Amino acid sequence: MTADDTPGATGPRLRRIDFGGTASPAATTGPVTWAQQHMLMLFDELHPQTDPLNLRFYTKVRPGLAEDEVLDALADLVRTHEALRTRYVAPPEGPAQRVSATGHLDVPVFDCPAEAAETVASQTLAALASRPFDICREWPVRCAVVSVAGAPRYLVFALCHLVVDFAGAAWMRDHLREVLPPQPGQGPAPATAYRMASEAEWERSPAGVRSGERAVAHHERTFSVMPQTMLPRPVAEPESPRYRYLEFHSPALAMALPVLAARHNTSAATVVFAGVAAVSGFVAGLPGAFLQLTVGNRNKARLHGAVGMFTQDVPAWVDLTDASVADIIGRSAPAVFQAGRFGIYPPAELAAGRRRIESLRGVAFDLSCWLNYRTSTESAVPAAQPPPTEAELAQAAARTRWRWLEGTDNSTSTYFVFADSRPRRLTLTTIVDTALLPAGEAVDWLRTVERALCASVTRDVGVAEIAESTGLRQDARGGEWVLSDAGWVHVPSVADLVRRASGSRQAAVFAEPSADGPRLVAYLDGGRSAADPGGLHARCVAALPGVRTAAAPHEYVVCAGAPARVSDPAGWRDMPVLSRGSGRAALA
């Protein structure tokens, strides 16, 4: 990093901090945790551009401190918490994590005028966080000091998400509280910092294995009922950059959430989940909605004060049938609670279970819609007594502001809502894939979430009623669309899927009624040889990832030829049949 990276600063000067653990100087190597395995999967998907995953923050320094005092505090932080001395060990020696007992960290110090200090801190933050971490060779923490007249003014951090999560970053700030301005405490941290190696040991214990099995079983039940995707749309021409960041500040939601949470005896995170589920389900015209929830997994006493990576993502599904917004909040409470309860799980086992269910249901789940609810450590404002009036909520909504931030061309999200809760304002920072959710529509979604939840404070309302006031409309479906057990499918797209998977020049798909809803039956010209329905089904499912408008058929009928009119179901039924079957694997 050079001075050119941070205009307004002269420098940087490099200072070295040395740290040494109390254990032997040799590095220790052990298995990675379930949470780290989960994050490694995301790193692999985004490789090599993994910098969007970097955590980042800067904070003021307490006035009157010398530079050496701040650097000593940084050294103590790294010395105390093994996570900050941890690097990844790749196969074939790994996957594993290696903790070094000793080492050093270079800390750039930027000197600048007082009026430029915050700008320099912000620009330094961007520079530190803009590069992917070399997870095998680099320490998982980058830090810098911004100094005014020789006195430290700001501390700046970029963190590798493979090793540190959001709560871990908060405990880093707590550890540094002696050099930071007074801030709300998080409660006393344990005298001995928790080790991620201890979590890996617990996960491999009999108790950990049983806990993981229960979690996987719960999430498999969720996969067995939820729709394949929340946006059954074809991919359109994206904007540039494709993934855009929308920052939506809502004082009205900050007023509404505690009231609705108290009324329904649930959490504010559940209320936000219900709002997003209601709006996304309305737009898609689906009878149920799901989101991937980011679960912090910090409800175990052993993880209090831990600097490390313990976060995982889980699916949560809610039934939207004949529901008002209040109904959806009530139905979301057990779904979110259970998802959080089973937030710690072995990701490889869940991935295998998900694949079995995908084969059984003929789908490839689109797990790209997310919610991460993060609560401020500031004191919460109690729910208003009595609740705010409609006029008061309208006045607060008039102060809602949104803006577009810089985007990226590398993401795995269709939409990812980061809800940051503060006492008097809720900020929804949303990553949007503009090829599926155009920027203007994304604003309408968040405005509808705000209006739906605020209106529910004073009366019982339906989602469609609120959506109409924002101009948000349900996706139009023509006669070629069918609402199946997999969600909405475009029947011609299913026929295209079968043709590609089978190599047949002629194929047609028809939706046939049944007691369990429409069944998709595929007819195809097998020539003179009978195709195996099981193998054909496996190829269809394998071709589904990235296809949002199709699902694999319930049944395959391989014929010895094709009728003159491919669109004629009677003609296909008259053809000689070479083989037929579902091809769907039984769920073990």
Secondary structure, DSSP 4 states (H G I P E B T S, - for coil): --GGGSTT-EEEEEEEEEEE-SS-SS-EEEPPPHHHHHHHHHHHHHTT--GGG-EEEEEEPPTT--HHHHHHHHHHHHHH-GGGGEEEE-TTT-SEEEE-SEEEEEEEEEE--GGGHHHHHHHHHHHHHTS---TTTS-SEEEEEEEETTEEEEEEEEE-TTT--HHHHHHHHHHTGGGS-------PPPSS---HHHHHHHHTSHHHHHHHHHHHHHHHHHHTTS-S-S---------SSSEEEEEEEEHHHHHHHHHHHHHTTS-HHHHHHHHHHHHHHHHHT-SEEEEEEEE----SGGGTT--S---EEEEEEEE-TT--HHHHHHHHHHHHHHHHHT----HHHHHHHHHHHHHHHT------EEEEEEE-SSPPPPPPSSPPPHHHHHHHHTT-EEEEEEEES--S-SEEEEEEEETTEEEEEEEEETTTS-HHHHHHHHHHHHHHHHHHHHS---HHHHHHHHT--PPP--TTEEEETTEEEEHHHHHHHHHHHH--S-EEEEEE--TTS-EEEEEEE-TTSPPPHHHHHHHHHHT-TT--S----SEEEEESS--SSTT-HHHHHTSPEEEEE--PPP--
